């Protein structure tokens, strides 16, 4: 059976391709100190449905290209707030501007 890996999508810029980052914790054999090892896997995403930040499951398959050896099995979890939340920062800026206008009107009324 093919190996299944769970990780986070770190890039979805390629067409039908995602880069999945997997963090594993290992223990050093001599010093018994735990450390994190990061691996990146390129996976095939046929429908371009996975986005950056999604937690996904990928499985091994035959070689699809020079570096792609996995396919997207399923999207486990989507983040509540994406990195590309430009609209959120714009909304915050608009709220600050409204607050400034309200304060200016209050000063004028006094």
C-alpha positions, 0 to 999 in steps of 0.5 A: 500500500502507498505511504500516506503523508500529512502536511501543510501546503506551502505553495500552490503557484504551479498549475496542478502542482502543490508543495507540501511541507512536512515537519517531523520530530526526531530524537538525537541518538546520543544526546537525546535532544529532540529536533524538527526535520522539515521535508518538502514534497511536490504533489499533483493537484488535478483540480487546483483546489488546495491553497497555501496554508491548507492541511492536506493528505498526500499519497505516493504514486508513480513518478508524474514528473521529474520531482512529483511522486505524490498526489493529493488525497484529500484536504483535511482542514482549511485555515480560518484566516489566510495569509492573503487577507488583504481585505482584512487589513483594508477593513481595519484601515477603513475602521480607523478612518471612520473612528478619526472622522467621528472624533473630529465631528465630536470635537467640532460639536463641542 
